[in-house]
Amino acid sequence: MKLPPLPRKIASRIVRSVPLLRRQILVSTDYRVLGGADEARRLAAADSGWLSGRTARRQDRAYRALIAGMMSGEPRLDLRIAAEAVVAAGIDRPRLIEIGCGSGYYSEVFAQLVPRGVQYTGIDFSPPMIARACERYPAAQFAVGDATDLQYPDNSFDIAFNGVSLMHIIDYEKAIREAARVATRYCIFHSAPVFDEHHRTTFLQKYAYGAPVVEVVFDRQELLAISEKAGLRLVKAWQSIPYDVSAITGHRSRSETFLFSVT
């Protein structure tokens, strides 16, 4: 039952004022800036984060609501943009690998929003995420894998799609090179957080779905330069759902989806 406006506002204030409550209820909270990649690696090694079965369950529940909205004809902006980027590649039923697939929900997005769909493979470094993906979508191909060391030959897929996971990969330069290596035609980096103006790439820690995780907000110029160095050429970019962490970093940011061709 939905609360009336005033009680709902009061409940929201209570949740946000109590650390234990907000970390367990809010999707993302308690951001803090880290000193750099080394500190990010230490924290990632110490925390279960995305490897937690509880985190996988909570993320899956959150995306179930988004999938329901899509199926009712109202896809959220980021889901629609992901499909638009795949369609813009101009390949009929492309062989697509999603790197960092979570519980596999984008396989359903592409099946619903991309005409004729895709030939989908999903990988994630979290075994609980992959277990849920296999349970949800038994007809799709899933495997546990490392975005910085993909176990596929060169040119294995038409499109390498990094779906909202590049922001959680500390060695993102390696991940970009690996995506470019396994793709024959295009790479898509979806909903990557970037600063509005030139500002150095910044590592953060936050609580996501109740678990401490590391996150990266990119210097857009650096991200494009790394991609170009990996043999990618920018074809098109879309501004995705709002993602402003200026209250923590002091610099405005947004999420952006990039379609690169493999040169």
Secondary structure, 3 states (H helix, E strand, C coil): CCCCHHHHHHHHHHHHHCHHHHHHHCCEEEEEECCCHHHHHHHHHHCCHHHCHHHHHHHHHHHHHHHHHHHCCCCCHHHHHHHHHHHHCCCCCCEEEEECCCCCHHHHHHHHHCCCCCEEEEEECCHHHHHHHHHHCCCCEEEECECCECCCCCCCEEEEEEECCHHHCCCHHHHHHHHHHHEEEEEEEEEEEEECCCCCCEEEEEEECCEEEEEEEECHHHHHHHHHHCCEEEEEEEECCCCCCHHHHCCCEEEEEEEEEEC
